[in-house]
């Protein structure tokens, strides 16, 4: 069994990005600028945004963090989105999800200029991705593709099972893994109501678990030598930790790991690659790679 080290891979990619940014600035180009809107004080979102700011520093980007309390009105938030759309210094920006219940998330996503949508959530980017056109690919699926490529995992012609059908991970991951220029795999999407879920998993060469249930994937669901990508990050109470919790993946790591050829840990697997992919998208936005 080989551990897929997302932390080390992300660090290497950030160094590559930093070197390219240095060359851009030396040639008289503009420093890439990523902005983030954070609403409220959700612990997970706070940590994620903090890590994004640190990643910007490592890549040589300019970063801006705009904070709102969780009682902010939808109109005030949309007004800030409009401002960032028009700000020529901002190359890309994200609105950290989830948002408070009184705000329509889809309305906010739709309001973002798709040319600055480095999270890859706008329907224009989602649609372009679905038909294989250049676009911002949502960060977690892009991070997974990058990990598989860097670890030399053959995906072409392989059976890939994706657990979960969310708009952020499951659906885009399925689209990318079946497309010829990315995964070129035979893809099955399963979810909590799939009647043959365990049988599908047992036949899979690659399992991408993004179902949001800790320890969901057990050893009896995995065949010998499979590749396992664990996207799950659920906070589970743990009295031995200073924080009072630990991050738990969707895969029962200790019993699954001995059976497989490659597996991502939680934490330290997909998580760092998600932030790293956001940096790649921001650099692409600054270079006007997809939308001149």
C-alpha positions as CSV (number, residue, x, y, z in Angstrom):
1,X,0.0,0.0,0.0
2,X,1.2,3.5,-0.9
3,X,0.0,6.6,0.8
4,X,-1.0,9.4,-1.6
5,X,0.5,12.4,0.1
6,X,-1.6,15.4,-0.8
7,X,0.2,17.7,1.5
8,X,3.6,17.1,-0.1
9,X,2.1,17.2,-3.7
10,X,0.3,20.5,-2.9
11,X,3.5,22.0,-1.5
12,X,5.5,21.1,-4.6
13,X,2.8,22.6,-6.9
14,X,2.7,25.8,-4.9
15,X,6.4,26.1,-5.4
16,X,6.0,25.7,-9.1
17,X,3.2,28.4,-9.1
18,X,5.4,30.8,-7.0
19,X,8.3,30.4,-9.5
20,X,5.9,31.2,-12.4
21,X,4.5,34.3,-10.5
22,X,8.0,35.5,-9.9
23,X,8.7,35.4,-13.6
24,X,5.4,37.1,-14.5
25,X,6.2,40.0,-12.1
26,X,9.8,40.2,-13.3
27,X,8.6,40.6,-16.8
28,X,6.4,43.5,-15.7
29,X,3.2,41.5,-15.3
30,X,0.5,41.9,-12.6
31,X,0.6,40.0,-9.3
32,X,-2.4,37.6,-9.3
33,X,-5.1,38.6,-6.8
34,X,-7.6,36.2,-5.1
35,X,-10.4,37.6,-2.9
36,X,-12.6,35.6,-0.6
37,X,-15.9,36.5,1.0
38,X,-16.6,34.8,4.4
39,X,-20.0,35.1,6.0
40,X,-20.4,34.2,9.7
41,X,-18.0,32.2,11.9
42,X,-18.4,28.6,10.9
43,X,-15.3,26.7,12.3
44,X,-14.7,24.7,9.1
45,X,-15.0,27.7,6.8
46,X,-12.7,29.8,9.1
47,X,-10.0,27.2,8.8
48,X,-10.4,26.7,5.1
49,X,-10.3,30.5,4.4
50,X,-7.2,30.9,6.7
51,X,-5.5,28.1,4.7
52,X,-6.4,29.9,1.4
53,X,-4.7,33.1,2.7
54,X,-1.6,31.1,3.6
55,X,-1.6,29.4,0.2
56,X,-1.8,32.8,-1.5
57,X,1.3,33.9,0.4
58,X,3.2,30.7,-0.6
59,X,2.3,31.3,-4.2
60,X,3.2,35.0,-4.3
61,X,-0.4,36.1,-4.8
62,X,-2.2,39.1,-3.3
63,X,-5.1,38.1,-1.2
64,X,-8.1,39.9,0.2
65,X,-10.6,38.6,2.8
66,X,-14.0,40.3,3.1
67,X,-16.0,39.4,6.2
68,X,-19.7,39.7,6.9
69,X,-21.6,38.7,10.0
70,X,-24.2,35.9,9.5
71,X,-27.1,38.3,9.6
72,X,-25.9,40.1,6.5
73,X,-28.7,40.7,4.0
74,X,-28.7,38.9,0.6
75,X,-28.7,42.2,-1.2
76,X,-25.6,43.5,0.7
77,X,-23.8,40.3,-0.2
78,X,-24.8,40.5,-3.8
79,X,-23.7,44.1,-3.9
80,X,-20.2,43.0,-2.7
81,X,-20.1,40.4,-5.4
82,X,-20.9,43.0,-8.0
83,X,-18.1,45.2,-6.7
84,X,-15.6,42.3,-7.0
85,X,-16.9,41.6,-10.5
86,X,-16.0,45.1,-11.5
87,X,-12.7,45.4,-9.6
88,X,-10.0,45.1,-12.3
89,X,-7.3,44.3,-9.7
90,X,-9.2,41.1,-8.5
91,X,-8.5,38.2,-10.9
92,X,-10.6,35.7,-9.1
93,X,-12.8,35.4,-6.0
94,X,-14.8,32.9,-4.0
95,X,-17.8,33.1,-1.8
96,X,-17.2,30.6,1.0
97,X,-20.0,28.0,1.3
98,X,-22.2,27.2,3.1
99,X,-24.1,30.5,3.5
100,X,-26.7,31.3,6.2
101,X,-30.2,29.9,5.4
102,X,-31.8,33.2,4.5
103,X,-29.4,33.7,1.6
104,X,-30.0,31.8,-1.7
105,X,-26.7,30.2,-2.5
106,X,-27.5,29.6,-6.1
107,X,-28.5,33.3,-6.6
108,X,-25.1,34.3,-5.2
109,X,-23.2,31.8,-7.4
110,X,-25.1,33.1,-10.5
111,X,-24.1,36.6,-9.7
112,X,-20.4,35.9,-9.8
113,X,-18.7,36.8,-13.1
114,X,-17.9,33.4,-14.6
115,X,-14.5,34.7,-15.7
116,X,-13.6,35.3,-12.0
117,X,-15.3,32.1,-10.7
118,X,-12.2,30.3,-9.6
119,X,-14.3,27.9,-7.5
120,X,-15.8,26.6,-10.8
121,X,-19.4,26.7,-9.5
122,X,-21.0,29.0,-12.0
123,X,-23.3,27.2,-14.5
124,X,-21.2,28.5,-17.4
125,X,-18.1,26.9,-16.0
126,X,-20.0,23.7,-15.1
127,X,-21.5,23.6,-18.6
128,X,-18.2,24.2,-20.4
129,X,-16.6,21.5,-18.2
130,X,-19.4,19.0,-19.1
131,X,-18.7,19.4,-22.8
132,X,-14.9,19.5,-22.5
133,X,-14.3,23.2,-23.1
134,X,-11.5,25.1,-21.3
135,X,-12.9,26.5,-18.0
136,X,-12.3,26.7,-14.3
137,X,-12.8,23.2,-12.9
138,X,-14.1,23.0,-9.3
139,X,-11.2,22.7,-6.9
140,X,-11.7,19.3,-5.3
141,X,-12.2,17.3,-8.5
142,X,-9.3,19.1,-10.1
143,X,-7.1,18.3,-7.1
144,X,-8.1,14.6,-7.3
145,X,-7.3,14.5,-11.0
146,X,-3.9,16.1,-10.3
147,X,-3.1,13.6,-7.5
148,X,-4.0,10.6,-9.7
149,X,-1.8,12.0,-12.5
150,X,1.2,12.7,-10.2
151,X,1.0,9.3,-8.7
152,X,0.9,7.6,-12.1
153,X,-2.5,6.1,-11.7
154,X,-3.8,4.6,-15.0
155,X,-7.4,5.7,-15.3
156,X,-8.0,5.1,-19.0
157,X,-10.4,2.1,-19.5
158,X,-10.6,1.5,-15.7
159,X,-13.8,1.1,-13.7
160,X,-14.3,4.1,-11.4
161,X,-17.0,4.3,-8.8
162,X,-17.9,7.7,-7.3
163,X,-19.8,7.7,-4.1
164,X,-21.8,10.8,-3.8
165,X,-23.6,13.1,-6.3
166,X,-23.1,16.6,-5.0
167,X,-22.6,19.6,-7.3
168,X,-19.3,20.3,-5.7
169,X,-17.6,16.9,-5.9
170,X,-19.7,13.9,-7.2
171,X,-21.2,15.2,-10.4
172,X,-18.1,17.1,-11.7
173,X,-15.9,14.2,-10.7
174,X,-18.0,11.8,-12.8
175,X,-18.0,14.2,-15.8
176,X,-14.2,14.5,-15.7
177,X,-13.4,10.8,-15.1
178,X,-15.5,9.8,-18.1
179,X,-14.0,12.5,-20.5
180,X,-11.3,11.3,-22.8
181,X,-8.9,14.1,-22.1
182,X,-9.1,13.6,-18.3
183,X,-10.0,10.2,-16.9
184,X,-11.2,8.2,-19.9
185,X,-12.7,5.7,-17.4
186,X,-15.9,3.7,-17.2
187,X,-17.8,5.6,-14.5
188,X,-20.5,4.5,-12.1
189,X,-22.1,7.1,-9.7
190,X,-23.5,5.6,-6.5
191,X,-25.3,7.3,-3.5
192,X,-26.8,6.3,-0.2
193,X,-29.9,4.9,-2.0
194,X,-28.1,2.8,-4.6
195,X,-29.3,-0.8,-4.2
196,X,-26.2,-2.4,-5.6
197,X,-23.6,0.0,-4.0
198,X,-21.4,-2.6,-2.4
199,X,-21.3,-4.8,-5.5
200,X,-20.4,-1.8,-7.7
201,X,-17.6,-0.9,-5.2
202,X,-16.2,-4.5,-5.2
203,X,-15.7,-4.3,-9.0
204,X,-14.0,-0.9,-9.0
205,X,-10.4,-0.2,-9.9
206,X,-10.8,3.3,-8.4
207,X,-13.2,4.4,-5.7
208,X,-13.7,8.1,-5.0
209,X,-15.6,8.4,-1.8
210,X,-17.5,11.7,-1.3
211,X,-20.6,10.6,0.5
212,X,-20.2,12.5,3.7
213,X,-20.5,9.5,6.1
214,X,-17.5,8.7,8.3
215,X,-16.1,5.1,7.9
216,X,-18.7,4.4,5.2
217,X,-16.3,2.4,3.0
218,X,-15.3,-0.8,4.7
219,X,-12.8,-3.6,3.7
220,X,-15.6,-5.9,2.4
221,X,-16.5,-3.2,-0.2
222,X,-13.0,-2.9,-1.7
223,X,-11.2,-5.3,-3.9
224,X,-7.5,-6.1,-3.6
225,X,-5.2,-3.6,-5.3
226,X,-7.8,-0.9,-5.8
227,X,-7.0,2.9,-5.6
228,X,-9.0,4.8,-3.0
229,X,-9.5,8.5,-2.9
230,X,-11.2,9.7,0.3
231,X,-12.9,13.1,0.0
232,X,-14.7,12.9,3.4
233,X,-13.9,15.3,6.2
234,X,-16.4,14.9,9.0
235,X,-15.6,16.3,12.4
236,X,-15.9,13.5,14.9
237,X,-15.7,14.1,18.7
238,X,-12.4,13.0,20.2
239,X,-11.6,13.8,23.8
240,X,-7.9,13.0,23.3
241,X,-7.5,16.0,21.0
242,X,-7.0,19.6,22.1
243,X,-9.7,20.7,19.7
244,X,-12.1,18.1,21.0
245,X,-12.6,16.6,17.6
246,X,-10.7,14.8,14.8
247,X,-11.2,14.8,11.0
248,X,-12.6,11.5,9.8
249,X,-12.8,10.3,6.2
250,X,-15.5,8.4,4.4
251,X,-13.2,5.4,4.3
252,X,-12.5,3.1,7.3
253,X,-8.8,3.7,6.8
254,X,-7.2,1.1,9.1
255,X,-9.1,-1.9,7.7
256,X,-9.2,-0.7,4.0
257,X,-5.6,0.4,3.6
258,X,-3.9,-3.1,3.8
259,X,-6.1,-4.3,0.9
260,X,-5.4,-1.4,-1.6
261,X,-2.5,-0.3,-3.8
262,X,-2.9,3.5,-3.2
263,X,-5.0,5.5,-0.7
264,X,-5.4,9.1,0.4
265,X,-5.3,9.8,4.2
266,X,-7.6,12.2,6.0
267,X,-6.3,14.7,6.8
268,X,-3.4,15.3,4.4
269,X,-4.9,13.8,1.2
270,X,-7.5,15.6,-0.9
271,X,-7.8,18.7,1.4
272,X,-4.5,20.4,0.6
273,X,-5.0,19.6,-3.1
274,X,-8.4,21.5,-3.1
275,X,-6.7,24.7,-1.9
276,X,-3.8,24.1,-4.3
277,X,-6.2,23.7,-7.2
278,X,-7.8,27.1,-6.3
279,X,-4.4,28.6,-6.6
280,X,-4.0,27.0,-10.1
281,X,-7.4,28.4,-11.1
282,X,-6.4,31.9,-9.8
283,X,-3.2,31.8,-11.8
284,X,-5.1,30.8,-14.9
285,X,-7.6,33.7,-14.3
286,X,-4.7,36.1,-13.9
287,X,-3.2,34.9,-17.2
288,X,-6.6,35.0,-18.9
289,X,-6.1,31.4,-20.0
290,X,-9.7,30.4,-20.4
291,X,-11.5,33.7,-21.0
292,X,-9.3,36.3,-22.8
